[in-house]
């Protein structure tokens, strides 16, 4: 599985799942991210996540198509 690190923006404690997928380049838009989540293709911390705007916090792991996104706190 290909690891990818994502750092939250300063002052933010979360990012919405559909936006995270867009920000790391796994889809072209938030709408496309919502479709991936709704289709059951995304796992958060090892479980299928169907909530499109689920809040993802530092320390969580998101998986899609062989890519593992590790979410980090801002420095």
Secondary structure by P-SEA (a helix, b strand, c coil): cbbbbbbcccccccccaaaaaaaacccccaaaaaaaaaaccccccccccccccccccccbbbbcccbbbbbbccc
